[in-house]
Amino acid sequence: MRIGVMVGSDRERPRADRLAGLLDDGRFAEEQGFASFWMPQVPGYLDALTAVALLGQATTTIELGTAVVPIQTRHPLTLAQQALTTAAACAGRLTLGLGLSHDWIINGQFGLPYDRPVRTLLDHLEVMSAAFAGPGTVDVDNNGFRVHSPVDVTDIGAPPVLLAALGPTMLRIAGERADGTILWMADERAVGEHVAPRITAAAESAGRPAPRIVAGVPVVLCAEAEVDQARTTASELLGHAHHSPNYVRLLEHGDAEDVGDTMAAGSESTVADRLRRYRDAGVTDLAARVVTLGDGSAARHESRRRTTEFLASLVSAL
């Protein structure tokens, strides 16, 4: 299992320091030997693809990924052009994570329709696949788009595409039409009994290579007496499942009730054991979301340092 790190919106940094701090985080992750660095598209925060393009200039070897960019907020041809531009800025190290987001974001915050999301995804993928086929003209007419436009961005190959796939239909599409999935709020049983079998079977049926299964997992080193607090903090910081029915349905395939229950928290041995269970369930790539504990910024900084250094020590062990 490859080990990477996932960041989120950093509310502790002043706004003026957030972009520079993100670039420092990416450089540090590369220096520590992590395989990948994942940036989500958080509502109202830094734009993920723009940030990843800048990270591509600040790093040289680490894989850089979005986890994930919602498709409904961008025209697929424009998104393809942006992704190709970002891939060029990253010298081919971009992995494009795409998703359908949630009704409370797409409809509630953007005022866009969330009806027929799977059909919307398929229409987007058809346009983007044509745009990724190489410099030339994109000619696609489907239910959602009529695209007849040139694309002439780069000779660097198209980025791998991962889909945020939670249910059976999305997992089938991810196996048939993408390079894998990137998960959030999936525990070991959900991965082993629901995600991995479905996406692997779909990829095999389509004659595609074995899919990547990237799991976003909160992680913190702490005393055993602090584990319950850590799980509560993770759920409050990273979003409760009940806000998003798609996550609720995914949780039903496992033993977790909220994101905190998917967390690897506790001593070094406890954290390592849980991460091994994710690996054994079928996770190919860990995207560790470090959660910090402590009163005051100095204590939380120390918590982050301990957890990050321990994760780095596992890079060659897992």
C-alpha positions in Angstrom: 0.0 0.0 0.0 1.4 3.4 -1.0 1.1 6.0 1.7 0.3 9.6 0.9 -1.2 12.6 2.8 -4.4 14.5 2.3 -4.8 18.1 3.4 -8.0 20.2 3.8 -9.0 23.7 4.5 -6.4 25.1 7.0 -8.4 27.6 9.1 -5.6 28.0 11.6 -3.3 29.8 9.1 -4.1 33.4 8.3 -5.6 33.7 4.8 -2.4 35.5 3.6 -0.4 32.4 4.6 -2.6 29.6 3.4 -1.3 29.2 -0.2 2.3 29.5 0.8 1.7 27.1 3.7 0.1 24.6 1.4 3.2 24.7 -0.9 5.4 24.1 2.2 3.2 21.2 3.1 3.7 19.6 -0.3 7.4 20.1 -0.3 7.6 18.6 3.2 5.5 15.6 2.2 7.9 15.0 -0.7 11.0 15.4 1.5 9.5 12.9 4.0 9.1 10.3 1.2 5.3 10.2 0.9 4.1 8.8 -2.4 1.3 11.2 -2.9 -0.3 14.5 -1.8 -4.1 15.0 -2.2 -6.0 18.3 -2.2 -9.8 18.4 -1.9 -12.1 21.0 -3.5 -13.5 22.5 -0.3 -16.4 24.9 -0.7 -15.2 28.4 -0.4 -11.5 27.5 0.0 -8.5 27.4 -2.3 -9.2 26.0 -5.8 -7.8 22.5 -5.9 -6.5 22.4 -9.5 -4.9 25.8 -9.3 -3.2 24.8 -6.0 -2.1 21.5 -7.5 -0.6 23.3 -10.5 1.5 25.5 -8.2 2.4 22.4 -6.2 3.7 20.9 -9.4 6.2 23.8 -9.6 7.2 23.5 -6.0 7.9 19.7 -6.1 9.6 17.3 -8.4 8.6 13.7 -7.7 5.5 13.3 -5.6 2.2 12.4 -7.1 -0.3 15.2 -6.8 -4.0 14.6 -6.8 -7.4 16.2 -6.4 -9.8 14.5 -4.0 -12.1 15.5 -5.5 -13.3 18.1 -8.0 -17.1 18.2 -8.3 -18.1 17.8 -12.0 -21.4 19.8 -11.9 -19.7 23.1 -11.3 -17.5 23.1 -14.4 -18.1 22.4 -18.1 -16.3 19.2 -19.0 -14.3 20.7 -21.8 -13.1 23.5 -19.6 -12.4 21.1 -16.9 -10.4 18.9 -19.3 -8.4 21.9 -20.5 -7.7 22.9 -16.9 -6.6 19.3 -16.0 -4.3 19.1 -19.0 -2.8 22.4 -18.1 -2.3 21.3 -14.5 -0.8 18.0 -15.7 1.7 20.0 -17.7 2.5 22.1 -14.7 3.1 18.9 -12.7 5.2 17.3 -15.4 2.7 14.5 -15.7 2.3 13.9 -11.9 -1.4 14.9 -11.7 -4.1 12.4 -10.8 -7.5 13.8 -11.4 -10.1 12.8 -8.7 -13.6 13.7 -9.8 -16.9 13.3 -8.0 -20.6 14.2 -7.9 -20.4 16.0 -4.6 -23.7 16.2 -2.7 -27.1 17.9 -3.1 -26.5 20.3 -0.2 -23.4 21.6 -2.0 -24.4 21.5 -5.7 -28.0 22.6 -5.2 -27.9 24.3 -1.8 -24.7 26.4 -2.4 -24.4 26.7 -6.1 -28.1 26.6 -7.1 -27.4 24.0 -9.7 -29.6 20.9 -10.4 -28.6 17.6 -8.7 -31.1 15.4 -10.6 -29.8 12.4 -12.6 -26.3 12.7 -11.2 -25.0 9.4 -12.7 -26.2 10.5 -16.2 -24.5 13.8 -15.7 -21.3 12.0 -14.8 -21.4 9.8 -17.9 -22.0 12.8 -20.1 -19.0 14.6 -18.5 -16.8 11.6 -18.9 -17.6 11.2 -22.6 -16.5 14.8 -23.3 -13.4 14.6 -21.1 -12.3 11.3 -22.6 -12.5 12.8 -26.0 -10.5 15.8 -24.9 -7.9 13.6 -23.2 -7.5 11.5 -26.4 -4.8 14.0 -27.6 -4.6 17.4 -29.4 -7.3 17.7 -32.0 -11.0 18.4 -32.3 -13.5 17.2 -29.7 -16.8 16.2 -31.3 -19.4 14.9 -28.8 -23.1 15.1 -28.8 -24.9 13.5 -25.8 -27.8 14.2 -23.5 -26.0 17.0 -21.7 -23.5 18.6 -24.1 -22.9 19.5 -27.7 -19.2 20.0 -28.0 -17.3 20.8 -31.2 -14.1 22.5 -30.2 -10.3 22.1 -30.6 -8.1 21.1 -27.7 -4.4 21.9 -28.1 -2.9 22.1 -24.6 0.0 19.7 -24.2 1.7 16.6 -25.5 1.9 15.3 -21.9 -0.4 12.3 -21.6 -3.8 12.7 -20.0 -3.9 12.3 -16.2 -5.2 9.2 -14.6 -8.8 9.7 -13.5 -10.3 8.4 -10.2 -13.9 8.7 -9.3 -15.5 9.2 -5.9 -17.5 6.0 -6.1 -19.7 5.1 -3.1 -22.6 3.0 -4.4 -22.7 -0.1 -6.8 -23.5 1.9 -9.9 -20.6 4.4 -9.4 -18.2 1.6 -8.5 -19.1 -0.1 -11.8 -18.5 3.1 -13.7 -15.2 3.7 -11.9 -14.1 0.2 -12.8 -15.2 0.3 -16.4 -14.3 3.9 -17.3 -11.7 5.2 -14.9 -8.5 4.2 -13.2 -10.0 3.5 -9.8 -11.8 5.2 -6.9 -11.0 7.6 -4.1 -12.9 7.0 -0.9 -14.0 8.9 2.2 -15.9 7.4 5.1 -15.2 3.9 4.1 -14.0 1.5 6.8 -12.2 -1.8 6.3 -15.3 -3.9 6.0 -16.9 -1.5 3.5 -13.7 -1.6 1.4 -13.3 -5.4 1.7 -16.9 -6.5 1.2 -18.4 -3.7 -0.9 -15.9 -1.5 -2.7 -13.0 -3.8 -3.7 -15.1 -6.7 -5.1 -17.4 -4.5 -7.2 -14.8 -2.2 -8.7 -12.4 -5.0 -9.4 -15.0 -7.1 -11.1 -16.1 -4.2 -13.3 -12.5 -3.4 -14.3 -11.9 -7.1 -15.2 -15.1 -7.3 -17.2 -14.1 -4.2 -19.2 -10.6 -5.5 -19.8 -9.0 -2.8 -17.8 -6.0 -3.0 -15.4 -6.6 -3.6 -11.7 -8.1 -0.4 -10.3 -6.6 1.8 -7.6 -8.5 2.1 -4.4 -7.4 5.3 -2.6 -8.8 5.6 0.9 -8.9 8.9 2.7 -8.4 8.0 6.4 -8.1 10.3 9.4 -5.0 9.5 11.5 -3.7 10.8 14.8 -1.1 9.5 17.3 -2.5 10.0 20.8 -2.8 8.3 24.2 -5.4 5.6 24.4 -7.4 7.8 26.8 -7.7 10.4 24.0 -9.0 8.1 21.3 -12.7 8.9 21.9 -11.9 12.6 21.9 -9.9 12.1 18.6 -12.9 10.4 16.9 -15.3 13.2 18.0 -12.8 15.8 16.8 -12.5 14.1 13.4 -16.3 13.9 12.9 -16.7 17.6 13.9 -13.8 18.8 11.8 -14.3 16.7 8.7 -18.0 16.6 8.4 -20.8 14.5 9.8 -22.1 11.7 7.6 -25.8 12.6 8.2 -25.4 15.7 6.1 -24.8 13.5 3.0 -27.1 10.6 2.3 -24.5 9.1 -0.1 -22.1 8.7 2.8 -24.8 7.2 5.0 -25.4 4.5 2.5 -21.7 3.8 2.2 -21.4 3.5 6.0 -24.1 0.9 6.0 -21.7 -1.5 4.2 -19.3 -1.3 7.1 -19.1 -0.9 10.9 -18.5 2.8 11.1 -21.3 5.3 11.9 -19.4 8.5 11.2 -16.0 9.6 9.8 -14.5 9.4 13.3 -15.1 5.7 13.3 -12.9 5.2 10.2 -10.0 6.9 12.0 -6.7 5.3 12.9 -6.1 6.7 16.4 -4.0 5.7 19.4 -0.5 4.4 19.9 2.0 3.7 17.2 1.1 0.0 17.2 -2.7 0.7 17.2 -2.4 3.1 14.3 -0.2 0.7 12.3 -2.5 -2.2 12.9 -5.5 -0.4 11.7 -3.7 0.8 8.6 -2.7 -2.7 7.8 -6.3 -3.8 8.0 -7.2 -1.2 5.4 -4.4 -2.6 3.2 -5.5 -6.1 3.7 -9.1 -5.1 2.8 -7.9 -4.0 -0.7 -6.8 -0.4 -0.3 -3.9 0.3 -2.7 -3.2 3.9 -1.6 -3.7 5.5 1.7 -4.5 9.3 1.8 -3.8 10.0 5.4 -5.7 13.1 6.8 -3.7 14.1 9.9 -6.0 15.3 12.7 -4.4 17.2 15.5 -5.2 17.3 19.2 -4.2 19.7 21.9 -5.0 23.1 23.5 -3.3 25.9 21.6 -1.5 26.1 18.3 1.8 24.9 19.7 0.3 21.7 21.1 -1.5 21.0 17.8 1.6 21.7 15.8 3.5 19.1 17.9 0.6 16.6 17.5 0.8 17.1 13.7 4.6 16.6 13.7 4.4 13.4 15.7 1.7 11.8 13.6 3.3 12.9 10.3 6.8 11.6 11.2 5.3 8.3 12.3 3.4 7.9 9.0 6.6 8.7 7.1 8.3 5.8 9.0 5.6 3.5 7.6 6.1 4.4 3.9 8.4 1.4 3.3 6.7 -0.9 5.9 3.2 -1.1 4.5 
